[in-house]
Amino acid sequence: MRKPFQPLGELGLVTVALLAAFVGIASASTTADVAITVRLAAAPPENRPPVALTTGPYSAGVGQNVLLCGSPSFDPDPGDFIASWEWDLDDDGVFESSGVTVNVAFNSVGTYIVRLRVSDSHGACDVVATTVSVVDLYAVEYRYTSVRPIDRYVVEYGLSAKFSNRSSGPVLNVRVTLSGAPPAYSIVAGSAFLGDIPAGEDRWSPEGQVVIRQDRRIPVVPGDQFMWTVEYDDADGVHHVVTEVTQTR
């Protein structure tokens, strides 16, 4: 028995229309190629924020300039770039200085927090904090521990230096390196290990570890000083390097 006719309904009509379109394309392909191009609009990738990095932590003497540097900062998105570097030098939430590098100095002993904020070309930003440890450590006195003539004009001396720790806490595993001398002197051996120096105490460098030569043909100018690099650990085990340490006046 033949089934009575039933309406196709909306889904059936759509199916018939698609079949008709396919048949039409198939018939047309017998005489000509049919090209169908589909273009999909891809959403642009989401902007990722930059990454703020510094070369810290930093160490310095009282009143000594410290160069803060944010050059390790980067933007992870290809083709994007960091548009600005801003610094909060006193940890008050205000970024008062700008630039990839800035100088800062502190006039009292302590550990100071500074922050760097970097922004990319789309306005996204990132903030990182680092520290500046300020120590009051100086060479306060020198003495010769040996004398050896090299020729008529040049004399070699063993040099011992007394370093004073005027900070509020101990400096541990102290090593000093003679990094600069007046024009009349040259450095033969310049490194000495002093060990630990408690707060408020002094320590002489061991004899024979620092050796210099003086050319007596070159005048010694009043005010000329030896320059030291001092490395030490603090009570938390953080290693510090302080350059341009001189004798207190």
Stockholm file with secondary structure:
# STOCKHOLM 1.0

chainA/1-249         MRKPFQPLGELGLVTVALLAAFVGIASASTTADVAITVRLAAAPPENRPPVALTTGPYSAGVGQNVLLCGSPSFDPDPGDFIASWEWDLDDDGVFESSGVTVNVAFNSVGTYIVRLRVSDSHGACDVVATTVSVVDLYAVEYRYTSVRPIDRYVVEYGLSAKFSNRSSGPVLNVRVTLSGAPPAYSIVAGSAFLGDIPAGEDRWSPEGQVVIRQDRRIPVVPGDQFMWTVEYDDADGVHHVVTEVTQTR
#=GR chainA/1-249 SS CCCCCCCCHHHHHHHHHHHHHHHHHHHHTTTSCCCCCCCCCCCCCCCCCCBCCCSCCEEEETTCCEEEECTTCBCCSTTCCEEEEEEESSSSSCCCEESSEEEECCSSSEEEEEEEEEEETTSCEEEEEEEEEEECEEEEEEEEEEEEECSSSEEEEEEEEEEEECSSSCEEEEEEEEEECCTTEEEEEEEEEEEEECTTCEEECCTTSEEEEEETTSCCCTTCCCEEEEEEECTTCCEEEEEEECBCC
#=GC SS_cons         CCCCCCCCHHHHHHHHHHHHHHHHHHHHTTTSCCCCCCCCCCCCCCCCCCBCCCSCCEEEETTCCEEEECTTCBCCSTTCCEEEEEEESSSSSCCCEESSEEEECCSSSEEEEEEEEEEETTSCEEEEEEEEEEECEEEEEEEEEEEEECSSSEEEEEEEEEEEECSSSCEEEEEEEEEECCTTEEEEEEEEEEEEECTTCEEECCTTSEEEEEETTSCCCTTCCCEEEEEEECTTCCEEEEEEECBCC
//
